[in-house]
Amino acid sequence: MLKQKCRAFTLVELLVVIAIIGILVGLLLPAVQAAREAARRMQCTNNLKQIGLAVHNYVDANRNFPSGFYFQGQGMTGRGDRARRLPGFTWTASILPYIEQTAVYNQLNFAQRIYLAPNRAAVASRIPSAVCPSAPNPTAHKAMGTTGGTAYSDPGILATNYVGCGGSFTTSQYYSSEEGRKNGIIMEDTKFHFGSISDGTSNTILAGESLYYGTGTVASFLWDPTWYGHYQVGWGTADAPEAIMRVGQFRTNPPSLASADIKRNTFSSKHTGGANFVLADGSVHFIAQTIQHTETPFSATINWADVGIFQRLCGRNDGQVANLGD
């Protein structure tokens, strides 16, 4: 009996099979990437949920919200008195015991310069909930601090993607700004309580996302967010608070060519179309970058009814209640 001869694939058939496989991969790859981003965005949501819960536990224990930035030292005569500013620890350092990081918190000396022992090693400690998995970050903030006048990079300060909401306008988070401008929750040298949020905790942003713009470089963007603190290279004392707070004056996710002033003031993320935020009631929401927004600057005679919804969400007491359903 003659054996049947096996027939091989022709070149045309082989090319057709390869083309079909390529089409299937092309169809499946975006779905896989979308699924991965959905998982990363969910993890980011969980991080902010933990942060919001930690702040609430802090309030329960201390009867006030943590100060966004510990800034004014004893005998300080004004913002220009850099030598008498405090070391520059932040609200995120204050909530460490409430995110299961008591051991790190106990290593910190809040009266000592951040770059000196024992703080120098402690501020490099990793915090799982400090970074968004969708955002590229360095292992540490490398261009901050001073040892005899030079910036240090070893071990560096832990980078973060989560910043407090300092209010509706640029410099709202400064202790020295006009009273009407200072309308955030996370600000310099404050001890707000729930009663301070007259617009309602479900209508006021507590914290949100921010990109780390200096990723992968030694000369990092000066206002890149860091978890434990922010201080000025020349003095080793607290620097401008934009590094650990953002405000609502500009739209979320500014264009890549936006100015440094916009980037250091604006919430931003690697999530398509918006960013995650935790409100003062502890709930987490994804707020689209297309939310109604007018970029209204502050003035002593401002008409709050004309201010954009996002800006009003960033203020705790403007009397013009905005909510995510508007």
N, C-alpha and C positions, 0 to 999 in steps of 0.2 A: 504494500500500500504506500502510495506516495504521500509524504508529509506536506501539509499546506504551508505554503510560504508566507511568513509574516510580512505585512505591508507597513512600511515606515511612513512617518509624517512627511509630507512635502513641505518645502520652504514656505509656500503660501499659507498652508494650514498652521504651521508653527508661528508665523507672523500674526495670523488672526488670533490665535490663543494668547499670545503675548499682549496684543492690543486689548483683548477682553479683560485680561488680568489688570492691565494698566488702568482701564476705565473703572473697574471695580475698586481698585485702590484709591483712585481719585475721588470716587464717590464716598468711600468709607472714611478717608483721612479727615475731612472737615468734621464729620460726625464724632470721630474719636477726639479731635482737638476741642470740639465744643463740650464734650462730656468731661474732659479733663479740666477745662476752664470753669465749668459749672461746679466741679468738686472743689477747685481752688477758691472760688468765690464763696462757697458754703463754709470753708475753713476760715476765710477772712471774716465772714459773718459771726462765726463762733468766737473768734478772737475778740471782736468788739463786744460781743455779749459778755464774755468774761471780764473785760475791762469795765463795762457798765455795771456789772454785778459787784465788782471790786470797789468801785466808787461808792455804791450804795452801802456796802458793808463798812467802808471808811466813815461815811456819814453817820451810820448807826453808832459807831464806836466813838466818834469825835464831835458829833452834833453839828458838823459843818463839812462842806466840800473841801477837798484839799486845795491849797493854793496852787495855781497853775505854775508859778515860778517864784522861788524864794529869792528876792532881789535886794531889798534895802537893808544895809548893815547899820550897826550902831554909829551914830554921829554923821551919817551920810547927809550931805548938803544938797543933793540933787542928782539927776541922771548922769551929769558929767563927772561926778565924784567916783571914778572907777575904782580907786583903791579901797573905798569903803563898801563897795557892793559885796553881797554875800557870794559864796562859791558858785551858785548857779544850779542847784538841784531842782528837780521838776516834780510835778504832780504824779507822774508815772513812777518815780522813785518812792513817793509816799504810799502808793497802793500796793507795794510789793508784798506785804504780809497777807494781803487779801487775794492774791493770786498764787498762793502756795510757794512764795519765795521769801519766807521769813529769814532763812539762813543768809541770803544775800543782803537783805535789809539790815541785819544785825552786824554785817561787816562794814557798813557805811558810817562815816563820821560826817554828819551834815554841817559841822562847824569848820571842817578842814577843806582845803582846796581839793578839787576833784582829782587832779593829776598826782597828788601826793599819796603816800601810803597812809591808811590801808585802802583808800578809795581807788587808787590806780588799778589794782588788780580786780576789785569788785565790779567796777563799771564796765568791764569787758564780759561779764557773765551773760550767757545766753538766756533769753526768756522766750519760750515757745510761742507765746501769744503776742510777741512784739512785732512780728513781721507778717506781711501778706504774702502768701505763697505765689501769687501772680506777679509780684513786683521784684525786679532784680535789685539786690542790695549787696554792699560789701560785707565782709565778715565783721568789720568794725569801722567806726568813724575815724579816719586817719589824720585829718588835718586840723586838730583841735587840741588846745592845751599848751602848756609851756613848761619847760624845765630849763631855767636860766635864759629864757627868751626864745627858745626854739620849739617848734611844734613837734610833738612826739606821735609815733604811730604804733608803738608796742607797749602795752597790748591794745590800745585804742578804746573807743567807747562804742557800746552796742548801738547799732543803727535800728531804727524803727520806722514803721509806716503809719503810725497812729498818733495823731496830734489833738490837743484840746481845741475847743471852739472858743476863741477869745472875744467874739462879738461880731457886729455887722459891718465894721469899717476898718480901714487901715489904722493901726496904732490903738484900736479899741482895747487891746490887752495890756497897754502900758498903764502903770499906776499913776503916772503924771499927766494922763490925758484929761480932757474936759469930762465932767461927770456924765453929761448926756451921751458921750461917745462910749463910755465904759459899760457896755451892756451884755457882755458875755458871761459865761460861768467859770471858765478856766482862764484866769488872768493873773497878773502879778500881785503878790501879797494880798490875797483875799481870803475871807472865811465866810463864804455864802452858805445859806441853808436853804431848805426847800421853799420856805416862805419868801425867799428872795426872787424866786422865779414866778413872777406875777402873771406871765403869759401862759403858764401851765407847763408841767414837765413833759407832757406828750406833744407839745408844740415848740420845743426848744432843743436845739442840737447841743449835745455835751461834747462829743468828739467825733472825728472822722479820719479818713485816709489822706495820706500825702506821699508822693513819690520821693525817692532819694535820687536827686538829680546828678550827684557826683559819683555815681556808681562806677567802680573800676578805676578810679583815678586817685592819686595821692592828694592832689589839690582839689579836695571836695568842694562842692557848692557850699558856701559859708553857712547857709541856713538849712542844710539838710537835717532832717529830724533825728534826734538821738534820744534814747530811752531814759537815761539817768540824769542828764543835765546838759547845759550849754554854757560855755564861758569863753571869754575873750583871750586871744593868744598872748597879747602883750602884758596883761595884768593877772590873768589866772582867776578873774572874778566874773560874775554873771555878765553875759552879753545880751544883745537884743533878743527878745522873746519869740521872734518869728520862727525860730528853729523848732519850737515845741508847741506852738499854737498857730492856727490859721484863722482867717476871718471870712465873712461872707460878701465882701464888696465885689469880688470878681467871680466870674462863672467857674464852676468846677471843670477840671481837665482843660487848662488853657492850651493854646496852640504851642507847638514845639519852639516857635520863634518868639514866644512871649518874653517880656522883659524880666530881669531878675526880681524887680519889685513885685511883679504879678506872681511869679513863681513862689516867692517866699511868703506870700500872703494867701495863697489859694489852695483849697483842697484838690486832690488829684489822685488818680489810681490807674492801674493797668487794666481794669475791667472796662469792657466796651460800653460806652454810653453813659457813664456816671461813676458813682463811688458809694461805698457803704458808710453809714453813719449810725451812731448810737445816740438816742435822745436821752434827755434827762430822766425819763421814766424807766430807762433800761432797755427799751425796745430798740431793735436794729432794723434799719430800712435801707434799701438801695434807692438813692435819689438820682434821678436822671439829670444829666448836664443840661437838658433842654428845659428844666423847670423855669418858670417865669422869673426873669432876672433883669434888673435895669442898671446895675453897677452904680448906685447912687452914692455920691460922696457925702460925708457928714457936714452939716452946718448947724449953727445954733438955732436956726429957724426951720429946720427940716420938717417937711410934711410926711409923716410916717405912712399915711394912706397911699402915697405915691411910690413908696419903696417896694422893691421886688420881693416876691414870696420867699426866695431863698435867703435873702438878707434878713428878712423878718424872722425866719426860723433860727437864725444865728443869734438873735437877741432874746434876752430873758424878760425884759420889762418895757417894751416899746409901746404897749397898750393897743397894738394893732395885731391881734392874734392871727397867725397864719398856721395852716396845717397842711399835711401832705396831700389832702384831698382837694385843695384849692386849685 
